[in-house]
Amino acid sequence: MKLQEKMLRLSVQIQMGIEQLKEKCVGKLKDEEGASTVEYALLIAVIVVGVIFAASQMFKPLEAFFLAIVDKITKIAK
C-alpha cells in the first residue's frame, strides 16, 4: 500500500470517529436537557408543597384576625 492510500484511509477513519463523537455529544446534551426539566419539575413541586404548608399553618391565625375585625365592625355598627 502506498503512503497516500494509508493517509487517505487514516483521514477517513478520523472523520468517521469525529462524527461518532459528535453524535454521542449531541445525545448527551439532549439527555442533560431532560434532566434539567426533571430538576425544574422537582423544584416547582417542593415550592408548591411549601406554599401549601405555609398557607395551612397561617389559616387559623388569619381566620382569628378577620373574625376579630368583623366582630369590631359589627359592634361599631350597632
Z-matrix of the N, CA and C atoms (Angstrom, degrees):
N
C 1 1.433
C 2 1.522 1 109.47
N 3 1.281 2 114.85 1 140.32
C 4 1.455 3 119.44 2 179.57
C 5 1.518 4 110.40 3 -79.83
N 6 1.288 5 114.17 4 159.38
C 7 1.463 6 120.89 5 179.86
C 8 1.525 7 110.94 6 -61.84
N 9 1.336 8 116.79 7 -37.58
C 10 1.464 9 120.49 8 -179.76
C 11 1.526 10 110.92 9 -64.70
N 12 1.331 11 117.32 10 -39.56
C 13 1.464 12 120.96 11 179.66
C 14 1.537 13 110.39 12 -66.17
N 15 1.328 14 115.96 13 -41.23
C 16 1.455 15 120.24 14 178.79
C 17 1.530 16 110.64 15 -63.67
N 18 1.319 17 115.85 16 -41.85
C 19 1.462 18 119.79 17 179.60
C 20 1.526 19 110.75 18 -66.35
N 21 1.330 20 116.98 19 -37.60
C 22 1.465 21 121.01 20 178.79
C 23 1.525 22 110.25 21 -65.05
N 24 1.343 23 117.12 22 -44.50
C 25 1.463 24 120.84 23 178.24
C 26 1.531 25 110.59 24 -63.14
N 27 1.295 26 116.29 25 -43.82
C 28 1.463 27 120.53 26 178.47
C 29 1.524 28 110.84 27 -61.07
N 30 1.319 29 116.53 28 -41.08
C 31 1.459 30 121.50 29 178.91
C 32 1.528 31 110.41 30 -63.05
N 33 1.323 32 116.73 31 -43.14
C 34 1.466 33 120.91 32 179.57
C 35 1.530 34 109.94 33 -64.89
N 36 1.323 35 117.40 34 -42.66
C 37 1.462 36 121.07 35 179.41
C 38 1.539 37 111.19 36 -63.61
N 39 1.310 38 115.89 37 -39.65
C 40 1.468 39 119.94 38 178.18
C 41 1.523 40 110.21 39 -64.39
N 42 1.320 41 116.79 40 -43.33
C 43 1.465 42 120.10 41 179.75
C 44 1.524 43 111.04 42 -63.91
N 45 1.331 44 116.54 43 -40.65
C 46 1.465 45 120.08 44 178.19
C 47 1.531 46 110.61 45 -64.99
N 48 1.322 47 116.38 46 -40.57
C 49 1.460 48 120.84 47 177.67
C 50 1.517 49 111.63 48 -63.15
N 51 1.320 50 116.41 49 -40.51
C 52 1.465 51 120.63 50 178.25
C 53 1.526 52 110.29 51 -64.32
N 54 1.330 53 117.54 52 -40.99
C 55 1.463 54 121.34 53 178.98
C 56 1.532 55 110.79 54 -64.04
N 57 1.338 56 116.42 55 -42.06
C 58 1.466 57 119.65 56 178.53
C 59 1.527 58 110.86 57 -64.43
N 60 1.308 59 116.75 58 -41.91
C 61 1.458 60 121.21 59 178.45
C 62 1.527 61 110.79 60 -63.60
N 63 1.313 62 115.50 61 -40.58
C 64 1.459 63 121.14 62 178.83
C 65 1.533 64 110.35 63 -62.71
N 66 1.334 65 117.08 64 -43.59
C 67 1.463 66 120.69 65 179.49
C 68 1.531 67 110.79 66 -64.25
N 69 1.331 68 117.26 67 -39.73
C 70 1.463 69 120.67 68 178.67
C 71 1.526 70 110.72 69 -65.38
N 72 1.315 71 116.89 70 -41.37
C 73 1.469 72 120.71 71 -179.92
C 74 1.525 73 110.68 72 -64.66
N 75 1.322 74 116.45 73 -43.02
C 76 1.461 75 119.97 74 179.09
C 77 1.521 76 109.75 75 -63.28
N 78 1.328 77 116.80 76 -40.48
C 79 1.462 78 120.35 77 177.42
C 80 1.517 79 112.02 78 -62.44
N 81 1.320 80 116.96 79 -41.11
C 82 1.464 81 120.47 80 178.70
C 83 1.525 82 110.95 81 -65.99
N 84 1.309 83 117.76 82 -40.37
C 85 1.463 84 120.53 83 178.66
C 86 1.521 85 111.06 84 -62.73
N 87 1.319 86 116.58 85 -39.62
C 88 1.459 87 119.54 86 178.20
C 89 1.516 88 110.09 87 -65.67
N 90 1.308 89 117.74 88 -39.48
C 91 1.459 90 121.01 89 178.02
C 92 1.514 91 110.94 90 -63.09
N 93 1.326 92 117.98 91 -39.06
C 94 1.462 93 121.40 92 -179.82
C 95 1.519 94 110.82 93 -66.67
N 96 1.319 95 117.73 94 -33.59
C 97 1.456 96 119.68 95 177.39
C 98 1.517 97 109.86 96 -64.80
N 99 1.318 98 116.31 97 -39.98
C 100 1.459 99 120.18 98 176.24
C 101 1.513 100 111.23 99 -61.94
N 102 1.303 101 116.78 100 -41.20
C 103 1.461 102 120.69 101 178.63
C 104 1.520 103 110.10 102 -64.63
N 105 1.308 104 117.79 103 -37.83
C 106 1.462 105 120.76 104 178.39
C 107 1.524 106 110.69 105 -63.29
N 108 1.325 107 116.50 106 -39.08
C 109 1.456 108 120.54 107 178.45
C 110 1.517 109 110.41 108 -62.48
N 111 1.322 110 116.18 109 -43.22
C 112 1.461 111 120.38 110 178.49
C 113 1.524 112 110.21 111 -64.08
N 114 1.319 113 116.65 112 -41.76
C 115 1.465 114 120.06 113 179.27
C 116 1.526 115 111.21 114 -62.86
N 117 1.322 116 116.96 115 -41.89
C 118 1.469 117 119.84 116 178.19
C 119 1.525 118 110.49 117 -64.97
N 120 1.313 119 117.21 118 -40.47
C 121 1.469 120 120.65 119 179.10
C 122 1.525 121 110.64 120 -62.39
N 123 1.325 122 116.95 121 -42.05
C 124 1.465 123 119.97 122 177.98
C 125 1.519 124 111.24 123 -65.16
N 126 1.314 125 116.61 124 -40.32
C 127 1.465 126 120.59 125 178.37
C 128 1.525 127 110.83 126 -62.29
N 129 1.313 128 117.16 127 -44.36
C 130 1.464 129 121.08 128 178.61
C 131 1.521 130 110.26 129 -63.12
N 132 1.337 131 116.72 130 -40.63
C 133 1.465 132 120.18 131 178.92
C 134 1.526 133 111.26 132 -62.03
N 135 1.320 134 117.11 133 -42.21
C 136 1.466 135 120.79 134 178.91
C 137 1.529 136 110.51 135 -64.26
N 138 1.311 137 117.11 136 -41.65
C 139 1.475 138 120.95 137 178.53
C 140 1.521 139 110.80 138 -63.28
N 141 1.329 140 116.87 139 -43.41
C 142 1.470 141 120.68 140 179.82
C 143 1.526 142 110.52 141 -62.64
N 144 1.334 143 116.74 142 -44.13
C 145 1.470 144 120.06 143 178.24
C 146 1.529 145 109.76 144 -61.55
N 147 1.321 146 117.70 145 -40.59
C 148 1.463 147 121.00 146 178.10
C 149 1.515 148 112.49 147 -63.26
N 150 1.308 149 117.04 148 -42.19
C 151 1.469 150 120.96 149 179.25
C 152 1.527 151 110.08 150 -65.22
N 153 1.332 152 116.72 151 -43.27
C 154 1.466 153 120.03 152 179.23
C 155 1.529 154 110.15 153 -62.89
N 156 1.327 155 117.24 154 -43.43
C 157 1.461 156 120.64 155 178.64
C 158 1.527 157 111.10 156 -62.01
N 159 1.323 158 116.44 157 -46.18
C 160 1.472 159 120.25 158 -179.66
C 161 1.527 160 110.60 159 -62.38
N 162 1.318 161 116.98 160 -41.58
C 163 1.463 162 120.17 161 -179.40
C 164 1.527 163 110.55 162 -65.75
N 165 1.333 164 116.37 163 -39.62
C 166 1.465 165 118.65 164 179.75
C 167 1.526 166 111.20 165 -67.87
N 168 1.322 167 117.43 166 -32.89
C 169 1.466 168 120.60 167 178.86
C 170 1.525 169 111.68 168 -74.78
N 171 1.307 170 117.66 169 -27.27
C 172 1.461 171 121.43 170 -177.40
C 173 1.525 172 112.26 171 -91.88
N 174 1.332 173 118.19 172 -7.43
C 175 1.457 174 120.50 173 -174.51
C 176 1.524 175 112.01 174 -62.03
N 177 1.320 176 117.59 175 -50.37
C 178 1.479 177 120.90 176 -177.12
C 179 1.540 178 111.90 177 -62.37
N 180 1.332 179 119.26 178 -48.90
C 181 1.479 180 118.03 179 178.80
C 182 1.530 181 112.85 180 -61.95
N 183 1.336 182 116.90 181 -39.43
C 184 1.468 183 118.88 182 178.65
C 185 1.521 184 111.22 183 -67.38
N 186 1.324 185 116.02 184 -39.24
C 187 1.459 186 119.45 185 178.16
C 188 1.532 187 110.43 186 -61.51
N 189 1.321 188 116.13 187 -44.93
C 190 1.467 189 120.34 188 178.96
C 191 1.529 190 110.86 189 -63.02
N 192 1.320 191 117.29 190 -40.93
C 193 1.463 192 122.29 191 179.72
C 194 1.525 193 110.91 192 -60.76
N 195 1.339 194 116.19 193 -49.23
C 196 1.465 195 119.32 194 -177.84
C 197 1.520 196 111.84 195 -70.80
N 198 1.342 197 118.40 196 -33.16
C 199 1.465 198 120.11 197 175.84
C 200 1.527 199 110.69 198 -65.51
N 201 1.320 200 116.84 199 -37.28
C 202 1.462 201 120.39 200 176.97
C 203 1.519 202 110.97 201 -64.14
N 204 1.316 203 116.06 202 -40.63
C 205 1.471 204 120.07 203 178.08
C 206 1.521 205 110.21 204 -64.09
N 207 1.317 206 117.20 205 -44.23
C 208 1.467 207 121.07 206 179.31
C 209 1.524 208 110.05 207 -62.43
N 210 1.325 209 117.53 208 -42.09
C 211 1.469 210 120.09 209 177.90
C 212 1.517 211 111.73 210 -61.29
N 213 1.312 212 117.31 211 -43.71
C 214 1.477 213 120.70 212 179.54
C 215 1.525 214 110.90 213 -63.93
N 216 1.316 215 116.59 214 -40.99
C 217 1.476 216 119.66 215 179.80
C 218 1.513 217 110.38 216 -66.03
N 219 1.340 218 116.41 217 -42.27
C 220 1.478 219 117.91 218 -179.75
C 221 1.523 220 111.10 219 -67.16
N 222 1.325 221 119.19 220 -33.71
C 223 1.476 222 121.37 221 176.99
C 224 1.507 223 110.52 222 -68.02
N 225 1.326 224 117.01 223 -38.85
C 226 1.468 225 120.28 224 179.19
C 227 1.518 226 110.13 225 -68.61
N 228 1.329 227 117.36 226 -38.12
C 229 1.463 228 121.84 227 -176.54
C 230 1.528 229 112.06 228 -70.70
N 231 1.327 230 118.60 229 -21.85
C 232 1.478 231 120.73 230 -178.49
C 233 1.475 232 112.77 231 -78.03
